[in-house]
Amino acid sequence: MKIVFKGKSDHLYLQIAETFQKQILDEVLKIGDKLPSVRLLSKEHAISVSTILQAYYHLEAKGLVESRPQSGYYVSFNPSRFPRKIEKSDPIQVVKNKNVEAIIGEVYDDLAMDGVVKFSLSVPSPEILPLARLNKAMIQSLRDLPANGTSYEKIQGNEELRRQVARWSMHWGGHLQADDLVTTAGCMNAVSYCLQAITKPGDTIAVESPVYFGVLRFAQSIGLKILELPTDPDTGVDPDDLRNALEQHDIKACFFVTNFSNPTGYCMPDEQKEAIVKLLSKHGVPLIEDDLYGDVYFGNKRPRSCKSFDEEGNVLWCSSISKTLAPGYRVGWVAPGKYIDKIKSLKLYHCITSATAQQAALGSFLATGRYEQHLRKLRQTLHTNSLQFTRAIGEYFPEEIKLSTPKGGFILWLELAEHIDTYQLYQEAMQQKISFAPGTMFTLQDRYQNCMRLSYGMPWSAEVEQALKKLGGLVKKMNGSMA
Amino acid sequence: MKIVFKGKSDHLYLQIAETFQKQILDEVLKIGDKLPSVRLLSKEHAISVSTILQAYYHLEAKGLVESRPQSGYYVSFNPSRFPRKIEKSDPIQVVKNKNVEAIIGEVYDDLAMDGVVKFSLSVPSPEILPLARLNKAMIQSLRDLPANGTSYEKIQGNEELRRQVARWSMHWGGHLQADDLVTTAGCMNAVSYCLQAITKPGDTIAVESPVYFGVLRFAQSIGLKILELPTDPDTGVDPDDLRNALEQHDIKACFFVTNFSNPTGYCMPDEQKEAIVKLLSKHGVPLIEDDLYGDVYFGNKRPRSCKSFDEEGNVLWCSSISKTLAPGYRVGWVAPGKYIDKIKSLKLYHCITSATAQQAALGSFLATGRYEQHLRKLRQTLHTNSLQFTRAIGEYFPEEIKLSTPKGGFILWLELAEHIDTYQLYQEAMQQKISFAPGTMFTLQDRYQNCMRLSYGMPWSAEVEQALKKLGGLVKKMNGSMA
């Protein structure tokens, strides 16, 4: 047997692992199949035993294979066929009467509790962040800044940080300049300015569905009407569906999380992004693009953003480092295209400026190669986590559940049996100190009560596996009690 | 001659200085009068020569007396009668058509220029801040915080900081608990949440006039109508005027900077505060109280706040450390009374949380006696500055100008001859690298074009004196050119 190792990675062991991974996903190797013996493979390909072992360990960490003592490595799991996939959403535009605001408050408050396994928190846990290096950058910036960072930053934000974000934009097909950007207190803060800049109370905006609850709540708080669009769990909003919506409704703005969306994890294909940008441009409707998760891709390159197809300044591209470096720094940014003056005014009137020291620290952090180095590690960890979570959910949850298959990001979206109310499940899970985000948070409609969002942004561990097992047990019990 | 020294300060030299200061203000000692000789005073009162000298130096630093070689100390200046005082404003509710937004943008942008004497910036300059101690607190908090401050803070904000702000509230007659407070990204951010929590687009709010431009701009940006009330430059809005306004208009909220207001510097007397709180409570109209400058008083004790008279949770008390410690930290707070849940939701939807490290650093800074110690020094510096500025303005500006007489805070409000446009003056002053805030920024009406705000939050120096001299010269020239 001769295999051609053609993974796209630099390292040989990764090339080997990727080749086997593809065979597993394509079901060339089926669950239960034995992988070639290490010794044999080493001999045939003139590759050292330790490199082959490294490749197998890597597949084992991802939960794809298991080693059986005195026997070898066997395929144990294939994420591509198990469990069932979620279908495209079909929002019904019927408003529910649940007090979702109270549910969101409860979920957030519970985050402060000690000893809770926080599947509800869609940020990386500190264990997988470069804390020491970030802290060094912070202390250095406090030392270097005029008046130790006690003075106001420019309204538009720290110049070095903006320069670095602009430099980084080439990774997603962008060609930003520092002056195209305004810094904000995180990505949600950027989105909030965008919505205020381009809408007025009573206007209608169109969003994907399910959609990040923060945007729904914010839009409601400023008096907007919200149209939830059908959304494919792999590719997001279809241009045809959007065209229909634009023809039937007076839509003033769109909001999409185009890469590894929260909560479904879809990643919009590049051609679709281009089509959406052209369509919206034709209708004169601005797009707020939340590209918060774009850097955390599991494939070989970063997906592009809608902004990269924007020729008219019609896309307001928002992002931050809250999902990759330091949520508590509260640093984000927006490239608001032709709305930049409005965004600067809004920032001035709301907050004057954002915190000085963190912006400077991130500016210098991004200027080195450290961010890239950290991201490489983070992607690996999260990819492995996503596979481990998927495997464990397949193992511990009822068979008929459906599950998203994200190609990046932090989160899984689960659809349980129709009769299950995940808010009730949440309350039972919290008794066992397990939190997650109930599906009802992600819509204003009477939907997704049987869905839930799980974050896998923490290191994989026996404790996490136990928590998933308990959670699966609770779901099975609820399944049974209604059967 | 036997004088009874009865100043209220701890130090004997300050008691002596305060006694003479009172005599100067009361015109018992007139400009040109000689103070008792140091030797004589020392002998009569059995006080050391050095203590008497310290008292005279103190008066000299305040610009009240001058030493004449081989002769002694003479009264050189009496701020209580010179120059003329500003009259109560009488807003006319006629909207102007100047592009004030552009003017504000221009003034802010010019702040970034090097080598400009920034009379426009109403924050303390770094030279009078405890930079080293603050920085130490920052570095310590980065070290002590879980995950070095990279994690989200609680939505309500750092607990120790809230506890310290609550403890500090006894200084202004408050009795807050940590749980009564929500932290924000500075005071303007707190005010912005308050306005959003209690109004909806189309509502009318009542404000003092002239009023801090940030509030005007923010209120406009969320679609509010603004009623500018007559405002006394010493005592603020009169309860009778407010009653009339409440009867004639459907006012949904009031906004007042009750202590050392920006820009007129008025401080509302305690009885008046109580009357306003009762009146608003009777009408069910909430009060947003901006108490940003309250800690920077020149008298013997901190003025109370309206919040201290609030029994129904009807006052939303906002403040920050941007005017006393570190504007660039972007830390403020609000005690929103019965609106606390709404404020917490708004903060969550706009920004999720505020920056973690600065909150913790300030919590520990306020827990020691350092804040009190710093404030004592800051008040002294600013009081001296206010007197020096007043003296210099009296010396270099045309005689007929009118000037505020603040009892605290950072700023002077000048009224020039009616025909002078201070925006035109601003442009001429910037040619000489001097900035200030033109009066037109502080109203939505066709008013205050001949007014200007000067900040004295920088160390007094020959350069500052020169800048005031140049500015006075420009005003004199404009006076003359139209005469």
Contacts between the chains, C-beta under 8 A, distances in Angstrom:
chain1	res1	chain2	res2	distance
A	101	B	345	6.6
A	104	B	348	7.8
A	105	B	344	7.7
A	105	B	345	7.4
A	108	B	155	6.1
A	108	B	348	6.8
A	111	B	152	7.9
A	112	B	154	5.6
A	123	B	151	7.9
A	123	B	152	7.1
A	126	B	146	7.3
A	126	B	147	3.5
A	126	B	150	6.4
A	126	B	151	6.2
A	129	B	147	7.0
A	129	B	150	5.9
A	131	B	147	6.0
A	131	B	148	5.1
A	131	B	150	6.3
A	134	B	148	6.8
A	134	B	150	6.2
A	135	B	142	5.7
A	135	B	143	8.0
A	135	B	148	4.4
A	138	B	142	5.7
A	138	B	148	7.6
A	138	B	149	7.8
A	138	B	357	7.2
A	139	B	139	5.9
A	139	B	142	6.6
A	142	B	135	5.7
A	142	B	138	5.7
A	142	B	139	6.6
A	143	B	135	8.0
A	146	B	126	7.3
A	147	B	126	3.5
A	147	B	129	7.1
A	147	B	131	6.0
A	147	B	328	7.4
A	148	B	131	5.1
A	148	B	134	6.8
A	148	B	135	4.5
A	148	B	138	7.6
A	149	B	138	7.7
A	149	B	326	7.8
A	149	B	328	5.3
A	149	B	329	7.6
A	150	B	126	6.4
A	150	B	129	5.9
A	150	B	131	6.3
A	150	B	134	6.2
A	150	B	325	7.2
A	150	B	326	3.7
A	150	B	327	6.8
A	150	B	328	4.9
A	150	B	329	6.5
A	151	B	123	8.0
A	151	B	126	6.2
A	151	B	327	6.2
A	151	B	328	4.7
A	152	B	111	7.9
A	152	B	123	7.1
A	152	B	327	5.0
A	152	B	328	5.5
A	153	B	328	6.3
A	154	B	112	5.7
A	155	B	108	6.2
A	185	B	185	5.9
A	185	B	330	7.9
A	185	B	351	4.8
A	185	B	354	7.0
A	185	B	355	7.4
A	186	B	351	6.1
A	186	B	352	6.0
A	188	B	349	7.5
A	188	B	350	7.2
A	188	B	351	6.7
A	188	B	352	5.6
A	189	B	350	6.1
A	189	B	351	4.8
A	189	B	352	7.9
A	192	B	349	7.1
A	192	B	350	5.1
A	192	B	351	7.8
A	196	B	221	7.1
A	200	B	201	7.8
A	200	B	223	7.2
A	201	B	200	7.8
A	201	B	201	4.7
A	201	B	223	6.5
A	214	B	348	7.5
A	214	B	349	6.1
A	214	B	352	7.4
A	217	B	345	7.3
A	217	B	348	7.7
A	217	B	349	4.7
A	218	B	349	4.2
A	218	B	350	6.9
A	221	B	196	7.0
A	221	B	345	7.5
A	221	B	346	6.6
A	221	B	349	5.6
A	222	B	222	7.6
A	223	B	200	7.2
A	223	B	201	6.5
A	325	B	150	7.2
A	326	B	149	7.9
A	326	B	150	3.7
A	327	B	150	6.8
A	327	B	151	6.3
A	327	B	152	5.0
A	327	B	352	7.9
A	328	B	147	7.4
A	328	B	149	5.3
A	328	B	150	4.9
A	328	B	151	4.7
A	328	B	152	5.5
A	328	B	153	6.3
A	328	B	353	7.4
A	328	B	355	7.1
A	328	B	356	3.7
A	328	B	357	7.4
A	329	B	149	7.6
A	329	B	150	6.5
A	329	B	355	6.5
A	329	B	356	7.6
A	330	B	185	7.9
A	330	B	351	6.6
A	330	B	352	7.7
A	330	B	353	6.8
A	330	B	354	6.2
A	330	B	355	4.6
A	330	B	356	7.7
A	344	B	105	7.8
A	345	B	101	6.7
A	345	B	105	7.4
A	345	B	217	7.4
A	345	B	221	7.5
A	346	B	221	6.6
A	348	B	104	7.8
A	348	B	108	6.9
A	348	B	214	7.6
A	348	B	217	7.7
A	349	B	188	7.5
A	349	B	192	7.1
A	349	B	214	6.1
A	349	B	217	4.8
A	349	B	218	4.2
A	349	B	221	5.7
A	350	B	188	7.2
A	350	B	189	6.1
A	350	B	192	5.1
A	350	B	218	6.9
A	350	B	350	7.5
A	351	B	185	4.7
A	351	B	186	6.1
A	351	B	188	6.7
A	351	B	189	4.8
A	351	B	192	7.8
A	351	B	330	6.6
A	352	B	186	6.0
A	352	B	188	5.7
A	352	B	189	8.0
A	352	B	214	7.4
A	352	B	327	7.9
A	352	B	330	7.7
A	353	B	328	7.4
A	353	B	330	6.8
A	354	B	185	7.0
A	354	B	330	6.2
A	354	B	355	7.9
A	355	B	185	7.4
A	355	B	328	7.1
A	355	B	329	6.5
A	355	B	330	4.6
A	355	B	354	7.9
A	355	B	355	4.2
A	355	B	358	6.1
A	356	B	328	3.7
A	356	B	329	7.6
A	356	B	330	7.7
A	357	B	138	7.3
A	357	B	328	7.4
A	357	B	357	7.5
A	357	B	358	7.6
A	358	B	355	6.1
A	358	B	357	7.6
